Amino acid sequence: MKRIVLEIRQYRRVLFLLGNLAALAVVMGVFVVPLISFLAERDNRIEQQRNVLARLTAIAAQASSIGTAMSETRAQLGGGEFLIGPNENVISADLQTKVKAITEAAGARPRAVQALPSKAVGQVKYSGSRIDIYGPLQSIARVLHAIESGKPYLFVTGAVMKPLPSTRPGVPEEPMIQAQLDIFGTMHVGGPP
């Protein structure tokens, strides 16, 4: 009988131990594991927010250099360095007018002015114009100098020049040149016309 009582006590101890382990597993599953996963998730979010804060702080540290770049850009746009207009067609027409005025001011005569398709080099867009002019050699040189040295900045990207035959053979006169110039300028779409 003692043996049966001992076995019952051991059986009760094992049941008590198994019951406590089951209760411990339930407490772990219901309270501890979710708490640990919540804390791990919170730590992960905190780390992500630290990374975002570090990036935003680095961006904010560049505010003065960005402000300087913006003021320089505004100064360039306001200083006439670019061809400015509300759209590419207006800019192209304005370029043709400027080129014709430069040509006439330099003493050459325009024959035809036409728009060239705009082109992009990287982030920069260029508006183009082709002008056929004729005149004395000195006036053609003045036209090229005025185009390349004035504002807005214009670039002669192609030139074809031919001498014109003398109108009065045997009479010395300044040589006449016929030139076809391809001219491009940097444009800024969206500015005032």
C-alpha positions, 0 to 999 in steps of 0.5 A: 500500500505504501507503494501505491501511495508513493506512486500516487504522490509521484503521479501527483507531482508529475501532474503538478509539474506538467500543469505548471509547465502548461501554465508557464507555456500559456503565460509565455505564449500569451504575455511574454512572446508578444511583449518581446516581439512588440519590443523588437518591432518598436526597436526596429521602428526606432532604428528606422526613424533614426536613419530618417532623422540622420538623412533629414539632418544631412539635408537640412545641413545643406540648406545654406548651399542650396539657398546659394545655388538658388540665388545664383540660378535666379541671378542667371535667369534674371541676368539674361544668360538664358533664352527665357519664355513660356514655351519652346515656340516663343523661345525659338521665335525670340531667338530668330528675332535676336539673331536677325537684329544682331546680324543687321546691327553688325552690318550684314544682311539676312536672307532667311531665318528658320527654326532648328529643332531643339536639342538636349544635352544631359539636363540642358535644353537648347533652342536653335535657329539657322540664318542665311546672311551675306555681306562684307567679310568684316560684317560677317566677322562682327556678326560671329563675334556679337553672337558668341560674346553677347547675352543671352549666351549663344553658340555657333555650332555650324557655319558654311561660308562661300564667297560671292562673285563680284558684282563689278568685275575689274573694280576692286571692292571688299569681298562679299561672303554668303554664310549659313550659321546654325546658332543655339542658345540655352533655354529656360521654359516657363519664365516670363516672355 
